Amino acid sequence: MNINIIGGGSLCRLLIDIIDSQPEIVATGIFDDRFPDLEEVAGVKVIGKFADVSLEKSPNLVIGIGEPKIRKSIFEKYSAEGFHFPSLIHSSAVVSKRSKITNGVTIGPLSTILSGSVIGEASCLLSLVNINQDVSVGCYSLIGASTAIGSGATLGEGCHVAMGKVIGPEETIAPWIFTK
């Protein structure tokens, strides 16, 4: 499967690593508004600005921008135009077959998603994220590296959890909150 990345910043480099871990997926290009000054990221060519995204170039997209409100905007806009957002899961991640991973989710290296957990659309879990049993992660959320989320926790839509944060069992985080 060919896939294009929207956004060429630091998250884009992680996405390229995840794509490289999956032999059936190829990053065919990046869209970033710094084009043409930004020519490539981690060996993948920048092929245009956000306005240049088209179904003809690739119907498959992944969001390379971490900010939850921007993730939501991109996901909703391009989904309505007929683009597909496959989930990207690093080959080293452990994901229970009894969990639910929705469209457009990114799961980084060495992360774990345990039984009964649900990861909402277009959410991004960076590296070493530990999601215990029966956790609900709202759509468009960004979960920082080395974060642990206890069993039964609920994160509302658009949460941004800082790197290394521990969310306790049964804890609830309101929507659109940045937990430092």
C-alpha positions, 0 to 999 in steps of 0.5 A, a space after each residue: 500500500 502506498 501512503 502519503 504523509 500530511 506534515 513534515 515535522 518531527 512526527 513525520 520522521 516517526 511515521 516514516 520509521 513506522 512505515 519502514 517497519 511494515 514491508 507492505 507499506 511505502 511512503 510515497 510522499 509528504 505534503 508540507 507548506 514549507 515546500 519547495 524549501 523543504 525537499 525531503 524528510 528522512 529520505 522521503 520526498 516532499 511533493 507539495 503543499 497541503 493544498 496539493 493533496 489529491 486523490 490521484 496522488 494517493 487515496 491513503 493518508 496519514 497525519 504527521 502533525 501532533 496537535 489534536 485540533 489540527 489532527 481533527 481538522 485534517 482528518 475530517 476534511 480529507 475523510 469527507 473528500 474520500 481519502 482513507 486513513 489506514 492505521 499505522 502500527 509499528 512492527 514492535 508494538 503489541 496490540 491485543 486482538 481484543 482491543 479496538 483500533 479505529 481509522 487513522 490511528 498511529 501506534 509507535 515502537 514498543 507500545 502496548 495496547 491491552 485487552 478491551 481498550 479502544 483507541 479513537 480515530 486519528 489518535 497518535 501514540 508515540 513510542 513506549 506507550 503502555 495502554 492497560 486493559 479497558 482504556 478509552 482514548 478519545 479521537 484525535 488524541 496525542 499520547 506522549 512517549 513513555 506514557 502509562 495509562 492505567 486500566 479503566 482510564 478514559 481520555 476524552 476527545 483531543 487529549 494531549 498527554 505529555 511525555 512520561 505522564 502516568 494516568 492512574 486506573 479509572 482516571 478520567 481526562 476531560 476532552 481537549 486537555 493538555 496534561 503536563 
